[in-house]
Amino acid sequence: MSQWRELARNGLWSNNPALVQLLGLCPLLAVSGSVVNALGLAFATLLVMVGASTTISLIRHQVPSAVRLPAFVMVIAAFVTCAELLMAAFAYSLYQVLGIFIPLIVTNCAILGRADAFASRQPVLPAAIDGFMMGLGFGAVLVLLGALRELLGQGTLFSDMTLLFGPIATNWQITFVDDYQFLFFVLPPGAFFVAGLLIALKNVLDQRRSAHAQPANTAPRIERRVRVTGTIK
């Protein structure tokens, strides 16, 4: 169980692909303009990471080291194609909105890097769990970034959720400010700004956590001096 907890902690917090490794920033910053866009890309990335990590772990002994990276790219591309076809079949409107960023998951360094660093060296179950946690951590940051940008840029949350969930999500939108738009947070510079704030917040929390983890020396140190006298005979 300690191994699974370590994998979960690495993926969600201590080695998060977006906040620590700073991988996959192109889709992270470009697609996170709203919650629905972020959720769509997060689901696709999670599917690709779990499928690619599991498959690469299964074939790790059959792939020669000379063609390892091209083989990994082919595996990732196959799962990206599956995710693209599923999104085109069940959420075509969102698929059109995300556009080129779905096929670009193939070039996501977070997926390829984790496949090479972990999945190609571990058994199937740890590789699958690591892929799931890394994808979940990346998706969580993506959705949080999308929620903050949508709230600060448009004054709403969960707008256009029908693109992903259909008519059931018609009344999911929460409007905080009517007729509001802050263009800075809608455009890519706002994505850089909000992502920087999230990274800074994580660093502050880690520093405070490490400071509290250190044992406090509350008892003052008392120095005792002993006077030694000798007798000369």
Secondary structure, DSSP 8 states (H G I E B T S, - for coil): -HHHHHHHHIIIIIT-TTTTS--SHHHHHHSTTSHHHHHHHHHHHHHHHHHHHHHHHHTTTTS-GGGHHHHHHHHHHHHHHHHHHHHHHH-HHHHHHHGGGTGGGGG-HHHHHHHHHTGGGS-HHHHHHHHHHHHHHHHHHHHHHHHHHHHHHHSEESTTTHHHHGGGGTT--EESSTT---HHHHSHHHHHHHHHHHHHHHHHHHHHHHHHHS----S--------------
